[in-house]
Amino acid sequence: MKYIALVLLETENLVSKEKTYDETLLSIKASSLEEARELALKYGQSCQTSYKNGLGEEVSIHFKQLIDVNQYLREEYEDAVLELYSRHFEDLESYSHFEKLYSKSK
């Protein structure tokens, strides 16, 4: 079976204390939801690292949380587009502050 997992990572510049966050969607092949969850957790943990940026500042990447794991909504399709994941929210204004790629203009 195929699963989608949503992983949250945090990147922190240890000098400036600036933090950014990365939502990563994973496509996972697993025999069960529990196995998919374990694979997603291992992936998130494997992303943890530290390095020096171009300015010589220490940067650290932390696995924050496994947000969600679900089966593909549809595994087989005939069209060119396959919907893999869907999330719902109630407050579009809050979403617009969070999602920088969202455009308020129509």
N, C-alpha and C positions, 0 to 999 in steps of 0.2 A: 504494500500500500504506500501511497505517497502522502506526505504531511507538509504543512507550512509551519514554520516557527518564526516568531518575532523575538529578536534578541536586542537588548539595550546595552550599549557600551558607552563609557565615559572616557574622554581624553582630557588630561589635565597637564597644563604647562606648570611644572613645579616651581618655576621662578616667578612668573606673573600671576599664578594661581587661577588663570583663565581656564574655564572648562567648556567643552563642547560635548554634545551627545549624538550618538549614531544609532538609529534604528536599522537593523539588518533583517531582511526577510530571507529565510533559508528554505530550500526545497529539500526534503529528507525522504529517503526510501527506508522504510522500517516495517517490521511485521506487526507492530502494535503501537498504540499511542504512548505507552510507557517507554518503549525502546526509542521512539522518536524524541521524547522528552529528554532521555538520557543523552542521545546524540547531540541535541541542541545545547544542552548544558556543557558537554565536553567541548563543543565548538566555541561557545562563549568563553569558557575558561582558557582555551588555547589562544585566544586573542589578546590575553593579558601580556603586556610587555612594557619595557621602558627603552627609550633611545634619546639621543641628542639631536635636536633640530638643527637647521642651517645656521642658527645663531649660537649654537653650542649650549642651548638650554635643555635641561632634562625634561622630557615629556613622558608621561605614563598613561597607558591605556588599561582601564579596569572593566571587567565584566560586571555590570550592575544587576541585571535581572533577566531571566527568561520571562517575557511578557505573556506569550501565548503559544500554544501548539494545537493545531487542528488538522483534520484530514482535508485533502484537497476538496473543494466544493464539487468539482467535476474532474474526473481523470481522463475521460475520453471525449474527444470533440472532433467535429468535422470542419468547423469554421477556422479562420485564421487567428481567432482570439480565444483564450481560455481564461476564465475568471478563477483565480487561485485562492484569493483571500479577500475578505470583506470585514470592515469594522464599522461600528455605528457610534454616533455621538449626538448629543442633544444641543450643544451650544456652538453655533457656527462662528460667532465672534471670538470665542476662546480658541477655536481651531485656527482661525486666521492669524492669531498672534503666535501660535505655536508653529504652524506649517508655513514656512517662508515662501514656498513655491506656489501657495494659493493666491490667486488674484481676485480681488474684490470686484474688479470691473467685468462687465459681461460682454 
